[in-house]
Amino acid sequence: MDDKGFISIEYLFSIFILLIIASGLLFFTQATIESNNNIENNVEHRLVLDNLASIINQVNSHGEGYSAYIHLDSGIGYYEITVEWDKLTMKHSNKISETKILPLKISSRYELYSGRNYMISKTEDGKIVIT
């Protein structure tokens, strides 16, 4: 600014450049935060899936009559888990996660839902039953 109150072109250009840099940093920060939240959400769902796989494998490796209880936490959002003879599939937030388990003698295909309690047991004929 000179003595008469006019703004020079260099001053306007430097303010314009600073605004462009600031908006770029805001966009980058927002994208980083969103990416971190997405990764955290995926890890939480993956931990639930791995925990269920561990419990199923534990019940399968013990003798007949062994059972274990599990509560599928709903604090991380709604999800569905499909139990098949050799894998677990989780559907959550328009995403699908899958993990392999030891092949089971399973009486049927099971659908498990978040927020519910389940008992996983091994019957006398060696089949895994989830109720």
N, C-alpha and C positions, 0 to 999 in steps of 0.2 A: 504494500500500500504506500502510495506516495503522500505528499503533503495535502493534496486536494481531495483525498478519499477514494481514489480509483484503485482497483485491484489489477495487478499486472497479470499478464498471460502466464508467466512462469509459476506464479502462485496458484492459479486455477489448475494448471496442468499437474502440479505436485499434489494438490488435494485430490484430483481425479485418480491419480496413480495410487495414492494411499487408500482410497475407497475400493479400488479394484483388488488390491492386496488383502485388505480386511475381509472383503466378501469371499475371496478365495480361501482364506484361513477358516472362516466360519463354515463354509461348505465342507472342507476337509475334516474339521472337528466333528461336525454332525455325522458325516459318513463313518468316521472312526468309532464314535459312540454307538451308532446303530450296528456296526459290524461286531463290536464287543458284546452287545446285548444278544445278538443272534447266536454267537458262539457259546455264550453262557447258557442260553436256552437249549441249544443242541446237546451240550455236555450234561445238563440236568436230566434230559430225557434219556440220554445214553446210559447214565448211571442207573436209572430205574430199570432199563432193559437188561443191563449186565447183572444187576442184583437179582432179578427174577431168573435169569439164566443160571446163575450160581445156585440159587435155591432149588430149582428143578433138577440140576445135575447132582446136587447133594442128596435129594430125596431118591433119585434114581440109583445112586451108588450104594445106598443103604439097603438093608433087607426089607422083606415084605412087612407091611404094617407100619413102616416109618412114615411120618407126616410132618409137615411144616406149615406154619401160617405166614401169610404176607398181607400187608396193607399197601395198596397202590396209592401213593400220595396224590392228592388232587391240587396241592399248592402250586404246582408248576403248570397248571392248565389241564384241559381235557385231552385225553388220549385213549386209544384202543390198542390192545395187544392181542395178536393172533398167535396161538400156540399150535404148531404143527409138529410132526414127528422128528424133524431135524433142525428147525429154526424158529425164532421168535420174530415177529414183525410188528412194529409200532407205527401207528398213524397218528400224527399230531401236527397241527398248524399247517396243513396242506403239504406235509413232508412225510416221508416213509423211512424208518430206520430198521435195520435188520441185523440179527446176530445169529450165529450158528450155535447149536447145542449138540451134545452127544445124542445120537439117534435113540429115540424112545419107543417103547411099546406103549402107545397111547390109545385110550378107548375111543376118542373122537377128537375133532378139531375144536379148540376152545377159543372163545372171545372173552377177553378180560378188559374191564373198564376202570378208569381212574376213580379214586375215592371209595373203592370197595375193598372188602376183605375176602381172602380166598384161602382155602386149605388145599395143599398139594400133598397127595398121599400115594403110596405104592400098595397096590392090592396084593392079595395072596397069589394071584396068577402072574404077577410081575408087571402089570399095567400101571401107568401113571394116570391118576384121576384128579381133576381140579374141580372143587366145589366152592 
